[in-house]
Amino acid sequence: MKNILLLLSACFTLGAYAQQRDYPIQPVPFTSVKLSDKFWTSRIETNRTVTIPASFARCESTGRVKNFVMAAEHKGKFCTVYPFDDTDIYKTIEGASYSLAEHPDPKLSAYLDSLITIVGKAQEPDGYLYTARSIDPLHPQAWAGPERWMNEGKMSHELYNCGHMYEAAAAHYMATGKRNFLNIALKNADLLVRTFGPGKLHVAPGHEIVEMGLVRLYRITGKKDYLDLAKFFIDQRGIKKYDAKSKNEWENGKYFQDDEPVVNQDEAEGRAVRAMYLYSGMADVAALTGDTAYLAAIDRIWNNMVTKKMYVQGSIGAVGDGERFGDNYELPNATAYNETCAAIGSVFWNQRMFLLHGDSKYIDVLEKTLYNGLISGVGLDGKSFFYTNAMQIKNNFSGTDTEPERSGWFTCSCCPTNVVRLIPSIPGYIYAQKGNAVFVNLFISGTGNLVVDGKQVRITQQNNYPWDGGLLFTIEPEKKAMDMDLDIRIPGWAQNEAIPSDLYNYEKKSAQQVEIKVNGLPVNYQIQKGYAVISRKWKKNDKVEVDLPMDVRRVVANTNVQDDNGKVALQRGPIMYCAEWKDNNGQASNIIIPKDVTFKPEFEANLLNGITVLKGEVKSINVDATGQNISTQTTTLTAIPYYSWANRGKGEMTVWFPEQVKYVDLITK
């Protein structure tokens, strides 16, 4: 483990040797944080014991592994559907590597080595690695194009495959210290350096992520060619000529974020997950090069997304046709798309925006996404998934792009394997540092071992978050005392802010205040960019108590979001709620929540792995047997956390509830 920590430290601090610039705030590596809570440790363990093995098994049974075997022999027929199917193996290796770093497993490690050997044999002598072409170069998969890179700007996904390979190889190297996968990735990256750049081939990658991957390799190696190429790829966007008058996003370039140079872009546009990877790559390059035009662009785009294009539970990408962002305020419920991969990309981007700016608003969005619209994408069993994340399911289950029930896998299984790599990395999002300041971003029980100004300090969190707002932090400096700023995020939801914009608001303001005590005594604190800053000389076993209000809040949307007019959503702490058929007499679309309803939270340990439900007396609409007479009656609504729906069978679900009969979308039964 000590060697792993040294490798991680080297990867994050390479900037001190290779260049002067980097993120002004640095994340504390996930290997420095040990979790002890139930909410996340159970998910990480399920990911380790169920999701990762199931993902590898499906990579084998569906032919994804076989593609690499055939590519090494240059014979056979590409036996899956999409040219990016290679990445499902890469992403699962990445997640398994994160898991290995925390939970050594010789059997898993040996299996990874066997897969890496298969991958390495499929690599061509010059470094090219793309099974959709190498299996039968004269008859490549349809999207691949007749020659290398010819269709990269559209659908070949050659560079997308490279990017995921780099991310996985970096993770494997950091987790194990082995270079077997890293050497494959570096050989491929060197091919890209020889192939693309000024005076060479020019292309805007069709599906971004190679930019992020190249930065990862740069951090490991210090080879500036990789950073330069990442920036080159980003700067190629907007150069190709599209039909600017076309409303079709494939024809006008918006689908690819390629309609104009990135520094001129103002809106989150196109395929949502591609956009998230692009903006994350821009943040990486901006941090390492000081490119202020990039910074200004991603600031504008982030503001557009959060003020006009995000669902109340953190999901993005409203439109199924293209899995893309819609127009401003285009956030329909019945047809909401909300790809799981896009939510994961949003977490990546928002962490980077925080590392650039140090503002809690980015973590507020990250937390909202993480606890709601992201983990909804994986079932509690760890082996069933949503590709899309619905906002409303009615009893006919038809006419939308959304899924009414989970699936074991998909023909395009990018989302399940993305979940595999995200879940075990959660501990790395909890803490960050800048000088002698330690930022506490997420509230998860466990211990963080940090080095602040050359001095070791242990921070232990004890809480029952997200169900309870009581937080306890124990500070243990290695020496007798040390100066440190402890910056504890005070979530926007605890300060009467549903989201850091006017897209959503609370119907009523809460009078509850956030109280902070140090060693049992109340302290005055200053809020700086959303953080309560506690500056003092810390002694061993100093204790900080924070009490976050956990009122049940009624959320209302900006009136420009037409589908949500006259409706409310329910929130408690960071958790957004929904009504599901199982708890509400087989329906959810017939529920009305009048303005005077109050809700009582109740923890149910045996329901959905332990959740806090909300119960209140509401109205339901009922239609008689003739279908001609309508009545309302008082009934008890049981609302469950949004992330937990669709774990008990197929049926109705809704996030938004009308306050009056006239706002009911559809009367059923």
Legacy VTK file of the C-alpha trace (Angstrom):
# vtk DataFile Version 3.0
C-alpha trace
ASCII
DATASET POLYDATA
POINTS 669 float
0.000 0.000 0.000
2.880 2.402 0.735
4.144 2.035 -2.842
0.659 2.700 -4.186
0.411 5.904 -2.148
3.779 7.038 -3.479
2.627 6.400 -7.053
-0.593 8.319 -6.491
1.287 11.178 -4.913
3.662 11.285 -7.864
0.762 11.382 -10.318
-0.935 14.278 -8.550
2.208 16.317 -7.816
4.119 15.860 -11.063
3.231 19.449 -11.898
5.701 20.691 -9.305
8.504 19.259 -11.443
7.173 19.401 -14.998
5.449 22.779 -14.983
4.513 25.601 -12.656
0.771 25.425 -13.229
-1.791 22.934 -12.043
-5.116 22.870 -10.243
-4.741 25.330 -7.348
-6.613 22.844 -5.172
-5.556 19.204 -5.131
-7.796 16.208 -4.353
-6.797 13.847 -1.579
-6.276 10.427 -3.251
-8.926 7.810 -2.589
-6.289 5.484 -1.136
-5.728 7.970 1.702
-9.356 7.688 2.809
-10.871 4.652 4.537
-14.657 4.548 4.716
-16.698 3.064 7.541
-20.227 4.186 6.688
-22.956 1.858 5.473
-24.322 3.908 2.578
-21.161 3.950 0.459
-19.159 1.012 1.791
-22.026 -1.343 0.948
-22.117 0.003 -2.604
-18.355 -0.225 -3.030
-18.400 -3.790 -1.712
-21.280 -4.735 -4.001
-19.353 -3.212 -6.891
-16.324 -5.328 -5.933
-18.112 -8.616 -5.344
-20.983 -8.416 -7.844
-20.701 -5.650 -10.439
-17.069 -6.126 -11.450
-17.300 -9.941 -11.804
-20.593 -9.627 -13.675
-19.102 -7.021 -16.011
-16.103 -9.189 -16.853
-18.389 -12.197 -17.364
-20.532 -10.214 -19.772
-17.473 -8.935 -21.630
-16.573 -12.571 -22.211
-20.043 -13.920 -22.997
-20.885 -11.118 -25.450
-17.685 -11.498 -27.475
-15.909 -8.356 -26.347
-12.888 -10.347 -25.183
-13.067 -12.538 -28.282
-12.728 -9.421 -30.451
-9.263 -8.833 -28.999
-8.288 -12.466 -29.533
-9.348 -12.298 -33.182
-7.639 -8.915 -33.647
-4.348 -10.460 -32.561
-4.763 -13.143 -35.225
-6.177 -10.758 -37.877
-8.889 -13.214 -38.722
-12.533 -13.744 -37.925
-15.475 -11.380 -37.898
-16.046 -8.542 -35.430
-18.629 -10.190 -33.200
-20.211 -7.341 -31.253
-22.210 -4.379 -32.504
-20.287 -1.173 -31.847
-16.646 -0.234 -32.473
-16.427 1.226 -28.959
-17.218 -2.127 -27.336
-13.485 -2.416 -26.599
-13.939 0.235 -23.923
-16.174 -1.963 -21.781
-13.116 -4.076 -21.035
-10.999 -0.987 -20.393
-13.518 0.586 -18.030
-13.999 -2.629 -16.083
-10.229 -2.986 -15.723
-10.154 0.587 -14.437
-12.818 -0.078 -11.816
-11.188 -3.365 -10.834
-7.865 -1.572 -10.430
-9.378 0.976 -8.049
-10.859 -1.921 -6.133
-7.498 -3.714 -5.979
-5.857 -0.644 -4.475
-8.183 -0.862 -1.485
-8.856 -4.586 -1.385
-5.913 -6.698 -2.614
-7.122 -9.773 -4.465
-4.457 -12.010 -6.070
-7.024 -13.864 -8.151
-8.462 -10.632 -9.581
-4.977 -9.247 -10.156
-3.984 -12.359 -12.117
-7.175 -12.151 -14.175
-6.420 -8.528 -15.048
-2.928 -9.533 -16.148
-4.404 -12.226 -18.388
-6.788 -9.713 -19.986
-4.004 -7.172 -20.435
-1.953 -9.835 -22.201
-4.866 -10.454 -24.600
-5.210 -6.704 -25.192
-1.471 -6.340 -25.787
-1.422 -9.087 -28.399
-4.134 -7.238 -30.328
-1.972 -4.121 -30.572
-0.367 -3.591 -33.965
3.411 -3.051 -34.184
3.127 0.736 -34.480
0.818 0.964 -31.456
-2.591 1.055 -33.163
-5.239 -0.769 -31.138
-8.794 -0.995 -32.444
-10.373 -4.407 -32.852
-13.116 -3.204 -35.196
-10.425 -2.753 -37.867
-7.612 -5.109 -36.891
-9.716 -8.278 -37.047
-10.247 -7.829 -40.786
-8.541 -4.663 -42.060
-10.042 -5.054 -45.526
-13.573 -5.285 -44.143
-13.699 -3.212 -40.955
-16.853 -2.635 -38.922
-19.200 -0.229 -40.742
-18.569 2.795 -38.519
-14.800 2.400 -38.643
-14.261 3.860 -42.105
-12.158 2.279 -44.856
-8.861 3.518 -43.407
-7.528 4.554 -40.027
-8.939 7.801 -38.608
-11.013 8.609 -41.737
-14.280 8.487 -39.807
-12.936 9.641 -36.449
-14.713 12.979 -36.599
-18.025 11.153 -36.779
-18.545 7.598 -35.587
-15.409 5.445 -35.617
-14.617 6.074 -31.915
-10.952 5.214 -32.469
-9.730 8.036 -30.245
-12.535 7.409 -27.761
-11.219 3.871 -27.350
-7.733 5.280 -26.845
-8.924 7.645 -24.138
-10.589 4.932 -22.090
-7.531 2.738 -22.513
-5.328 5.515 -21.121
-7.642 6.069 -18.155
-7.652 2.341 -17.386
-3.916 1.901 -17.855
-3.186 4.830 -15.550
-5.500 3.414 -12.893
-3.930 -0.028 -13.176
-0.426 1.403 -12.870
-1.390 3.537 -9.878
-3.086 0.590 -8.167
-0.497 -2.104 -8.797
2.754 -0.427 -9.817
2.831 -2.712 -12.866
3.642 -1.238 -16.262
2.174 -3.993 -18.458
-0.969 -2.050 -19.357
0.700 1.345 -19.106
3.293 0.373 -21.722
0.515 -0.605 -24.140
-1.153 2.761 -23.583
2.076 4.722 -23.989
2.891 2.928 -27.233
-0.542 3.895 -28.526
-0.233 7.487 -27.295
3.119 7.830 -29.039
1.404 6.748 -32.259
-1.120 9.553 -31.775
1.687 12.063 -31.240
3.310 10.952 -34.490
-0.005 11.014 -36.366
-1.847 14.142 -35.184
-0.817 17.738 -34.671
0.399 20.794 -36.576
1.609 19.708 -39.992
0.055 16.263 -39.506
-3.509 14.960 -39.447
-6.150 17.305 -38.054
-9.350 16.000 -36.463
-11.789 16.902 -33.731
-12.386 13.620 -31.883
-15.962 12.501 -32.479
-16.490 11.257 -28.920
-14.326 13.046 -26.432
-12.294 11.458 -23.640
-8.916 11.033 -25.309
-8.148 14.548 -24.032
-8.639 13.476 -20.404
-6.691 10.279 -20.980
-3.712 12.066 -22.517
-3.557 14.355 -19.492
-3.506 11.298 -17.222
-0.521 9.928 -19.151
1.178 13.334 -19.027
0.828 13.394 -15.243
2.472 9.975 -14.995
5.280 10.499 -17.498
5.840 14.254 -17.655
5.914 13.947 -21.463
4.629 17.290 -22.663
3.730 15.895 -26.094
0.693 14.287 -24.479
-0.541 17.537 -22.947
0.085 19.407 -26.195
-1.881 16.826 -28.159
-4.803 17.030 -25.727
-4.956 20.773 -26.327
-4.568 20.300 -30.080
-7.577 17.992 -30.189
-9.684 20.468 -28.210
-8.680 23.336 -30.466
-9.737 21.424 -33.582
-13.395 21.820 -32.626
-15.263 24.368 -34.700
-12.847 24.252 -37.633
-14.748 21.725 -39.735
-17.525 23.259 -41.805
-21.044 22.068 -41.021
-24.400 23.280 -42.288
-25.012 26.071 -39.791
-28.571 26.576 -41.032
-29.608 22.993 -40.400
-31.757 22.172 -37.364
-30.307 18.666 -37.332
-27.566 18.544 -34.687
-25.531 15.982 -36.612
-25.555 18.272 -39.646
-24.843 21.541 -37.815
-22.104 20.083 -35.604
-23.748 20.703 -32.225
-24.122 17.000 -31.507
-20.303 16.775 -31.485
-19.733 20.165 -29.756
-18.056 21.004 -33.060
-20.174 23.846 -34.440
-17.741 26.550 -33.308
-14.399 26.818 -31.484
-14.704 25.801 -27.839
-13.585 29.215 -26.606
-16.617 30.761 -28.330
-19.170 28.295 -26.985
-21.719 29.492 -24.424
-24.160 26.623 -23.991
-24.027 22.999 -22.950
-24.899 21.306 -26.224
-25.028 18.041 -28.098
-24.577 14.533 -26.740
-24.435 15.113 -22.998
-21.731 12.626 -22.031
-19.478 13.793 -24.862
-19.913 17.343 -23.641
-19.000 16.405 -20.068
-15.791 14.732 -21.210
-14.904 17.710 -23.394
-15.437 20.227 -20.594
-13.487 18.016 -18.175
-10.620 17.856 -20.651
-10.737 21.622 -21.112
-10.542 22.061 -17.337
-7.519 19.749 -17.161
-5.696 21.558 -19.940
-6.614 24.983 -18.549
-5.249 24.032 -15.131
-1.969 22.813 -16.604
-1.454 25.564 -19.189
-3.196 28.582 -17.693
-5.447 28.965 -20.732
-7.834 31.698 -19.578
-10.020 31.437 -22.682
-10.782 27.827 -21.798
-11.623 28.889 -18.248
-13.983 31.603 -19.416
-15.713 29.188 -21.798
-16.312 26.394 -19.301
-17.516 28.951 -16.737
-20.118 30.189 -19.222
-21.142 26.689 -20.236
-21.450 25.531 -16.609
-23.695 28.476 -15.812
-25.894 27.646 -18.796
-26.203 24.011 -17.782
-27.029 24.699 -14.136
-29.417 27.570 -14.798
-31.320 26.087 -17.746
-30.534 22.447 -18.565
-30.400 20.289 -15.427
-33.097 18.130 -13.903
-33.997 18.507 -10.247
-32.220 15.264 -9.303
-29.010 16.286 -11.051
-29.437 14.454 -14.353
-28.625 16.057 -17.707
-29.326 15.320 -21.360
-33.081 15.703 -21.696
-33.565 14.638 -25.310
-33.489 11.005 -26.397
-32.861 11.814 -30.055
-29.102 12.108 -29.819
-28.935 11.543 -26.060
-28.364 15.254 -25.872
-29.050 18.543 -24.209
-32.221 20.240 -25.357
-32.933 23.925 -25.663
-32.894 26.168 -22.614
-35.538 25.013 -20.107
-36.394 22.002 -22.256
-36.763 19.560 -19.362
-39.762 17.317 -20.063
-40.681 14.641 -17.554
-42.484 11.974 -19.590
-39.681 11.757 -22.151
-36.660 12.628 -19.974
-33.584 10.748 -21.201
-30.879 11.394 -18.589
-28.150 8.948 -19.566
-26.255 7.494 -16.601
-22.934 8.136 -18.368
-23.793 11.836 -18.566
-24.324 11.965 -14.790
-20.944 10.327 -14.263
-19.345 12.838 -16.622
-21.005 15.653 -14.686
-19.332 14.419 -11.491
-15.955 14.441 -13.257
-16.491 17.970 -14.550
-17.860 19.459 -11.353
-14.959 18.163 -9.315
-12.567 19.799 -11.759
-14.479 23.078 -11.608
-14.160 23.012 -7.820
-10.417 22.319 -8.060
-10.128 25.374 -10.307
-12.315 27.780 -8.334
-12.709 26.462 -4.790
-16.425 27.239 -4.747
-18.809 24.862 -2.992
-21.473 25.330 -5.656
-19.679 22.812 -7.844
-19.706 20.228 -5.069
-23.364 21.008 -4.431
-24.113 19.961 -8.007
-21.754 16.997 -7.737
-23.481 15.809 -4.551
-26.957 16.239 -6.022
-25.951 14.179 -9.038
-24.077 11.554 -7.061
-26.803 10.791 -4.533
-29.676 10.910 -7.000
-29.365 10.824 -10.788
-26.154 8.781 -10.834
-26.605 5.904 -8.390
-30.131 5.471 -9.699
-28.338 3.991 -12.709
-27.363 0.809 -10.857
-29.758 -1.480 -9.026
-29.300 -2.379 -5.384
-28.325 -5.873 -6.532
-25.282 -4.462 -8.338
-26.085 -6.245 -11.589
-29.107 -4.455 -13.033
-28.897 -1.052 -14.650
-30.583 1.918 -16.190
-29.126 3.456 -19.333
-31.690 6.263 -19.009
-33.100 7.690 -15.780
-36.773 8.535 -16.007
-38.567 11.342 -14.211
-42.013 9.864 -14.690
-43.325 6.427 -15.601
-47.008 5.968 -16.332
-48.891 2.724 -16.453
-48.784 2.225 -20.214
-44.935 2.263 -20.293
-44.914 3.325 -23.944
-44.153 6.240 -26.181
-40.925 7.372 -24.530
-37.193 6.705 -24.686
-37.069 5.965 -20.968
-36.883 2.571 -19.311
-39.590 1.417 -16.888
-37.404 -1.360 -15.501
-33.735 -2.237 -15.176
-31.750 -4.515 -17.474
-28.856 -6.863 -16.833
-26.807 -5.253 -19.604
-27.311 -3.519 -22.926
-26.124 -3.976 -26.472
-24.495 -0.592 -25.908
-23.295 -1.087 -22.352
-21.296 2.074 -21.783
-23.278 2.980 -18.651
-22.837 -0.217 -16.592
-19.077 -0.243 -17.140
-18.864 3.469 -16.366
-20.585 2.784 -13.036
-17.975 0.083 -12.387
-15.154 2.625 -12.506
-16.919 5.465 -10.690
-18.153 3.717 -7.536
-14.791 2.606 -6.071
-13.311 6.072 -6.637
-15.857 7.819 -4.337
-13.419 8.220 -1.403
-11.309 10.475 -3.639
-14.066 13.091 -3.764
-14.315 13.678 -0.002
-11.301 15.877 0.771
-9.112 18.379 -1.048
-6.199 20.632 -0.044
-4.681 23.990 -0.787
-1.736 25.047 1.353
-2.789 24.627 4.972
-6.494 24.548 4.075
-8.354 21.234 4.054
-11.717 21.171 2.268
-14.350 18.740 3.485
-16.603 18.255 0.484
-18.608 15.103 1.155
-19.906 13.780 4.440
-19.081 10.084 4.618
-18.018 8.290 7.794
-14.415 7.177 7.725
-10.856 8.318 8.201
-8.721 10.529 6.001
-4.953 10.571 6.397
-3.543 13.830 5.072
-0.276 15.709 4.981
-0.742 19.455 5.533
2.305 21.694 5.251
4.485 18.653 5.757
2.642 17.522 8.881
0.466 14.455 9.123
-3.091 14.772 10.354
-5.954 12.345 10.605
-9.557 13.477 10.143
-12.269 11.073 11.237
-15.876 11.594 10.221
-18.770 10.028 12.131
-22.288 10.518 10.822
-25.380 8.817 9.480
-25.475 10.886 6.302
-27.525 11.268 4.142
-30.310 10.334 6.573
-29.168 12.521 9.461
-27.606 15.994 9.470
-25.461 15.540 12.564
-21.789 15.510 11.574
-18.839 14.873 13.890
-15.212 15.433 12.903
-12.276 14.391 15.081
-8.943 16.054 14.293
-5.755 14.214 15.215
-2.475 15.926 14.332
0.598 13.712 14.498
2.353 16.381 16.566
0.900 18.045 19.625
-0.654 20.903 17.670
-0.797 22.320 14.166
-2.229 25.320 12.342
-4.836 24.400 9.771
-7.907 25.875 8.123
-10.725 23.362 8.181
-13.132 24.354 5.418
-16.393 22.459 5.853
-18.869 22.713 3.009
-22.234 24.054 4.092
-24.479 22.585 1.395
-26.668 24.947 -0.566
-29.697 22.892 0.458
-28.894 23.781 4.107
-28.878 27.479 3.167
-32.250 27.615 1.412
-30.727 27.018 -2.020
-32.114 24.082 -3.980
-29.497 24.474 -6.716
-26.914 27.222 -7.381
-29.240 29.055 -9.779
-32.877 30.085 -10.086
-33.776 26.922 -12.008
-35.191 25.381 -8.820
-36.141 26.958 -5.507
-37.730 25.940 -2.251
-41.372 26.886 -1.916
-40.739 28.183 1.594
-37.576 29.325 3.325
-36.361 27.418 6.361
-35.548 29.332 9.540
-33.137 26.664 10.765
-29.504 27.672 10.999
-26.376 25.577 10.681
-24.746 25.346 14.093
-21.080 24.504 14.499
-19.347 23.622 17.754
-15.695 22.982 18.541
-15.123 20.844 21.606
-18.721 21.368 22.636
-18.714 25.161 22.392
-20.482 27.146 19.656
-18.108 28.994 17.344
-18.560 31.930 15.060
-17.473 31.102 11.550
-17.132 32.883 8.260
-18.652 31.506 5.066
-16.211 31.750 2.168
-17.411 30.438 -1.180
-19.856 28.169 0.618
-17.399 26.811 3.199
-17.414 27.377 6.944
-13.777 28.238 7.579
-12.485 27.279 11.008
-8.930 28.526 11.512
-7.131 27.457 14.667
-4.244 25.576 16.152
-5.622 22.064 16.256
-4.790 19.676 19.056
-5.178 15.921 19.273
-8.809 14.793 19.532
-10.298 18.227 18.871
-13.888 17.663 17.874
-16.053 19.642 15.474
-19.817 19.188 15.435
-21.974 20.423 12.576
-25.750 20.193 12.613
-27.311 20.447 9.159
-31.090 21.014 9.087
-32.977 18.084 7.619
-36.354 19.646 6.925
-38.500 18.127 4.198
-38.466 20.749 1.457
-40.937 21.359 -1.345
-39.061 22.227 -4.533
-40.574 24.324 -7.318
-39.151 24.897 -10.773
-38.564 28.060 -12.732
-41.801 28.887 -14.552
-39.948 28.525 -17.872
-39.865 24.770 -17.242
-43.381 24.215 -18.505
-43.755 20.582 -17.467
-43.231 21.488 -13.809
-45.649 24.410 -13.514
-48.053 23.892 -10.649
-46.009 20.987 -9.308
-43.623 20.304 -6.449
-40.810 17.839 -5.856
-39.730 16.613 -2.430
-36.239 16.854 -0.968
-34.680 16.046 2.388
-30.987 16.738 2.803
-29.249 15.857 -0.449
-31.862 13.233 -1.338
-34.586 13.806 -3.903
-37.719 11.695 -3.522
-40.252 10.033 -5.787
-43.466 8.099 -5.433
-43.453 4.545 -6.716
-46.404 2.258 -7.402
-45.333 -0.338 -4.833
-46.008 1.947 -1.858
-49.023 3.839 -3.194
-51.807 1.447 -4.124
-50.297 0.537 -7.463
-50.165 4.095 -8.827
-48.119 7.277 -8.695
-49.542 9.486 -11.443
-52.792 10.148 -9.591
-51.266 11.820 -6.513
-51.855 15.475 -5.602
-49.880 17.206 -2.851
-51.846 20.227 -1.569
-49.895 23.161 -0.189
-50.778 22.463 3.463
-49.401 18.902 3.554
-46.580 18.156 5.971
-44.324 15.128 5.719
-42.846 12.938 8.399
-39.526 11.194 7.763
-39.311 7.584 8.934
-36.284 5.327 8.677
-37.127 1.822 7.476
-34.131 -0.432 7.941
-35.605 -3.371 6.043
-36.786 -1.457 3.000
-34.489 -1.089 -0.023
-31.334 -1.729 2.025
-32.366 0.865 4.611
-33.882 4.198 3.627
-35.669 7.169 5.113
-39.141 7.436 3.603
-41.423 10.458 3.684
-45.064 10.019 4.665
-47.890 12.520 4.456
-51.643 12.728 3.963
-52.319 13.745 0.357
-55.089 13.481 -2.223
-55.443 10.822 -4.894
-57.607 10.952 -8.001
-59.803 7.954 -8.633
-61.820 7.057 -11.700
-64.820 4.761 -11.290
-65.381 1.533 -13.174
-67.335 3.275 -15.923
-64.463 5.642 -16.631
-66.878 8.593 -16.479
-66.755 9.765 -12.865
-63.799 11.224 -11.021
-63.353 11.672 -7.290
-60.555 12.521 -4.914
-59.861 10.969 -1.576
-57.340 11.398 1.216
-54.574 8.833 1.193
-51.127 8.367 2.664
-48.257 9.071 0.288
-45.056 7.145 0.886
-42.129 8.690 -0.972
-38.824 6.865 -1.391
-35.388 8.158 -2.436
-35.298 8.590 -6.196
-32.165 6.460 -6.520
-33.984 3.438 -5.067
-36.909 3.163 -7.473
-37.380 0.183 -9.829
-35.822 -2.319 -7.454
-39.173 -4.034 -6.753
-40.647 -4.573 -10.195
-42.208 -2.560 -12.965
-44.778 0.144 -12.302
-45.565 3.830 -12.096
-43.175 6.413 -10.680
-43.092 10.203 -10.521
-40.790 12.893 -9.151
-43.043 15.927 -9.660
-46.455 16.130 -7.977
-49.299 18.487 -8.945
-50.633 20.723 -6.183
-54.062 20.966 -7.802
-56.216 18.706 -9.983
-55.781 20.936 -13.019
-52.052 20.169 -13.120
-52.486 16.388 -13.229
-50.964 15.107 -16.483
-52.911 11.924 -16.935
-55.718 10.231 -15.076
-55.327 6.474 -15.045
-57.443 3.519 -14.031
LINES 1 670
669 0 1 2 3 4 5 6 7 8 9 10 11 12 13 14 15 16 17 18 19 20 21 22 23 24 25 26 27 28 29 30 31 32 33 34 35 36 37 38 39 40 41 42 43 44 45 46 47 48 49 50 51 52 53 54 55 56 57 58 59 60 61 62 63 64 65 66 67 68 69 70 71 72 73 74 75 76 77 78 79 80 81 82 83 84 85 86 87 88 89 90 91 92 93 94 95 96 97 98 99 100 101 102 103 104 105 106 107 108 109 110 111 112 113 114 115 116 117 118 119 120 121 122 123 124 125 126 127 128 129 130 131 132 133 134 135 136 137 138 139 140 141 142 143 144 145 146 147 148 149 150 151 152 153 154 155 156 157 158 159 160 161 162 163 164 165 166 167 168 169 170 171 172 173 174 175 176 177 178 179 180 181 182 183 184 185 186 187 188 189 190 191 192 193 194 195 196 197 198 199 200 201 202 203 204 205 206 207 208 209 210 211 212 213 214 215 216 217 218 219 220 221 222 223 224 225 226 227 228 229 230 231 232 233 234 235 236 237 238 239 240 241 242 243 244 245 246 247 248 249 250 251 252 253 254 255 256 257 258 259 260 261 262 263 264 265 266 267 268 269 270 271 272 273 274 275 276 277 278 279 280 281 282 283 284 285 286 287 288 289 290 291 292 293 294 295 296 297 298 299 300 301 302 303 304 305 306 307 308 309 310 311 312 313 314 315 316 317 318 319 320 321 322 323 324 325 326 327 328 329 330 331 332 333 334 335 336 337 338 339 340 341 342 343 344 345 346 347 348 349 350 351 352 353 354 355 356 357 358 359 360 361 362 363 364 365 366 367 368 369 370 371 372 373 374 375 376 377 378 379 380 381 382 383 384 385 386 387 388 389 390 391 392 393 394 395 396 397 398 399 400 401 402 403 404 405 406 407 408 409 410 411 412 413 414 415 416 417 418 419 420 421 422 423 424 425 426 427 428 429 430 431 432 433 434 435 436 437 438 439 440 441 442 443 444 445 446 447 448 449 450 451 452 453 454 455 456 457 458 459 460 461 462 463 464 465 466 467 468 469 470 471 472 473 474 475 476 477 478 479 480 481 482 483 484 485 486 487 488 489 490 491 492 493 494 495 496 497 498 499 500 501 502 503 504 505 506 507 508 509 510 511 512 513 514 515 516 517 518 519 520 521 522 523 524 525 526 527 528 529 530 531 532 533 534 535 536 537 538 539 540 541 542 543 544 545 546 547 548 549 550 551 552 553 554 555 556 557 558 559 560 561 562 563 564 565 566 567 568 569 570 571 572 573 574 575 576 577 578 579 580 581 582 583 584 585 586 587 588 589 590 591 592 593 594 595 596 597 598 599 600 601 602 603 604 605 606 607 608 609 610 611 612 613 614 615 616 617 618 619 620 621 622 623 624 625 626 627 628 629 630 631 632 633 634 635 636 637 638 639 640 641 642 643 644 645 646 647 648 649 650 651 652 653 654 655 656 657 658 659 660 661 662 663 664 665 666 667 668
